[in-house]
Amino acid sequence: QVQLRESGGGVVQAGGSLRLSCTASGGAFNMETRDMGWFRRAPGKEREFVAAVAWRTSDTYYANSIKDRFTISRDNAENMVYLQMNNLKLEDTAVYYCAARPGVLGVDYSRGGYYDYWGQGTQVTVSS
């Protein structure tokens, strides 16, 4: 059974940095053929798209709220995807989820419904 597992969350002061990691394991999961994304859910809010990286081109896509502060990257050989988060703000506090979807979709990377594998999430708390 395919599992995605996030790590790297924690408590950080505003303006600080964190690097989240997501590893995939199990089944016949091949990250090379998957778009990979990060989503987050803040307390009392709906889940929202953060960033995605395409399977073939490694093109990246970002939510406007985090653009120029966060960077998504992938290492297909290691079945890993990362989210480097810099200049963190209080409003970045959330549970962050790694997700994967078939690479053939090629559209609307921000739509969570297209992702068929999800991790359990890792908590990121930004303090003042």
MARLO-708028 format. One line per 4 residues: number of its first residue (from 1); their letters; for each residue y, z negated, x negated of C-alpha. Coordinates in steps of 0.02 Angstrom, whole numbers. Layout:
NUM> A> Y/Z/X | ...
//
This chain:
1> QVQL> 0/0/0 | 170/49/-67 | 288/-94/-107 | 468/-93/-161
5> RESG> 529/-251/-243 | 709/-292/-285 | 768/-411/-419 | 927/-460/-506
9> GGVV> 1022/-541/-366 | 1112/-706/-387 | 1279/-794/-379 | 1425/-721/-473
13> QAGG> 1611/-751/-474 | 1729/-622/-404 | 1765/-491/-535 | 1595/-514/-615
17> SLRL> 1446/-398/-629 | 1265/-392/-579 | 1128/-265/-604 | 998/-248/-468
21> SCTA> 829/-171/-503 | 700/-100/-387 | 522/-63/-437 | 394/34/-337
25> SGGA> 209/3/-344 | 50/32/-250 | -29/176/-159 | 11/354/-209
29> FNME> 198/325/-217 | 283/450/-331 | 465/409/-356 | 497/579/-430
33> TRDM> 485/657/-257 | 587/524/-170 | 770/499/-136 | 810/317/-175
37> GWFR> 943/214/-92 | 1023/44/-86 | 1081/-36/75 | 1151/-208/112
41> RAPG> 1170/-327/257 | 1309/-454/255 | 1301/-611/363 | 1336/-568/544
45> KERE> 1351/-382/509 | 1241/-230/526 | 1151/-152/381 | 1258/-27/287
49> FVAA> 1231/108/160 | 1283/71/-19 | 1220/210/-131 | 1085/342/-152
53> VAWR> 1016/453/-289 | 932/618/-250 | 755/652/-310 | 776/822/-391
57> TSDT> 954/832/-452 | 989/646/-472 | 1152/678/-381 | 1227/514/-324
61> YYAN> 1311/464/-162 | 1414/309/-128 | 1494/216/13 | 1683/220/1
65> SIKD> 1691/31/-5 | 1601/21/-171 | 1643/186/-251 | 1702/172/-432
69> RFTI> 1632/-5/-442 | 1444/24/-417 | 1329/145/-505 | 1155/195/-450
73> SRDN> 1030/264/-573 | 844/298/-582 | 703/303/-707 | 562/404/-631
77> AENM> 445/373/-776 | 454/187/-744 | 467/200/-553 | 630/104/-561
81> VYLQ> 799/121/-479 | 952/19/-524 | 1117/-30/-450 | 1250/-83/-574
85> MNNL> 1384/-180/-483 | 1550/-213/-569 | 1710/-296/-513 | 1619/-383/-373
89> KLED> 1719/-441/-224 | 1690/-578/-97 | 1650/-446/33 | 1505/-383/-73
93> TAVY> 1407/-539/-27 | 1250/-479/61 | 1065/-455/50 | 1035/-293/-44
97> YCAA> 887/-183/-2 | 805/-44/-98 | 738/101/5 | 646/264/-21
101> RPGV> 632/422/83 | 550/593/64 | 651/700/-54 | 633/855/55
105> LGVD> 757/789/183 | 909/830/78 | 1036/775/207 | 1133/620/260
109> YSRG> 1083/499/124 | 1174/360/213 | 1063/358/367 | 942/214/354
113> GYYD> 825/286/483 | 772/423/362 | 703/296/238 | 521/251/262
117> YWGQ> 495/119/128 | 600/-38/110 | 599/-188/-4 | 617/-369/52
121> GTQV> 793/-382/-14 | 883/-484/-145 | 1031/-599/-110 | 1197/-566/-194
125> TVSS> 1329/-699/-172 | 1505/-675/-239 | 1607/-833/-254 | 1793/-859/-276
//
